[in-house]
Amino acid sequence: MTDQIEASEPGTREVTSEVQFISAERLIFFSDAVAAIAMTLLAFTLKVPHGASNHLILRSLWADRLSYLEFLISFVVIARHWRSHHQLFQYVYRLDSRIITLNMTWLLMIVIIPFATELLSGNGGFGVRFSLYAIIQILTMLTSLLISRHLHGSELLRPGAPPPSTREGDAALITVAAVFAISIPVAFVTEWAFVFWIASSPAARVVRQRLVRDRDAAADSTG
């Protein structure tokens, strides 16, 4: 009888491992679907040009140019968040309660972005509207960072899998979040605060490259 139980243990472990993997896959597919729906909902914020002639339609398009730009920015923003999420979860094969909670928090931020985009295109109170959008982005990035840190210190990844992110990648993410945070008080002074968002990617790239150079230099000196 004991031999039968011991013989069944490998099969039981395999079933448990498969169930855990399927649960992780379901969470990933669900997250992908939510991100896709959020990107689709952005299109509902677009204003349809109106007019009875080509000139009037073109003038309407030009009048709403900022709302189209905000749509494009938000589309790229969600796409970048999704890409970061994909990189974090590509080797996850099991879940725990903390990673589920963090992922649901990330999804909450993603589904709010279409609302924040429509709010951003409103009139008046630019500082508040801009700040709410920036805060959502900051919270999304910080949640991604917490997910990365948790995955680093847990056994949720496949055996032998590389870490979900690098030190340089985390530093770049913190840099972007910091630049977005700096833009918030600037928005109450000028609408040129958008420039900080544009500058966040080059700033993150500089930080990443600097850390990579420092790491390579340290490796060369050690070698």
C-alpha positions, 0 to 999 in steps of 0.5 A: 500500500505504501509502495502504491502511494509513493508511486502515485506521488510523482503523478500527483506532483505533475497534476499539481504543477499542470494546474498551477501552470494553467492558472498562471496562463489564465491570469496572463490571458485575462490581463492581455484581454483587459489591456486589449479592451482598454486600447480599444476603448480609447477609440471611443474617446475620438471625436468624429469630424463634422462638416458638409465640405472637405474644408469644414471636415479638415478644419474640424480635424485640426480643431480636435488635433489635441484629442487625437494626439492624446489618443495616440499617446494613451495607445502607446502608453498602454502598449508599453505597459502591456509589453512590460507586463508581458516581459514580467510574466513570460516565465511565470508558471505558478501564482500566489495571492500577492502576485494576483493582488498586484496584477489586479491593481495593475489592471485597475490602472490600465482600465482607468487610462481611457477615462483619464484620456477623456478627462485630459482632453477636457477644458479648464483645470489643466493642472488637475486633469494632467496630474490625475493622468500622470498619477495613474501612470506612476501607480502603474509603473510602481505596480510593475516594479513591485511585481518584478521585485516579488517575482525576483524573490519568489519561486513563481518562475519556471526552473532555470528561467532568467529574472523577469527584469534587470537592475537596469530595467528597474532603474529605467522604470523608476526614472520614467516614474520620477519624470512623470512625478516632476511633471505634476507641479509643472502642469499647474504652471504651464501646459508645456508639462507634456514635454516631461512625458516626451523626455521620460523615454530618453532619460530612461535610456540614458540611465539604462546605458549608464548602468550597463556601462558601469556594470561592464566596467566593473566586470572588466576590472574584476576580470 
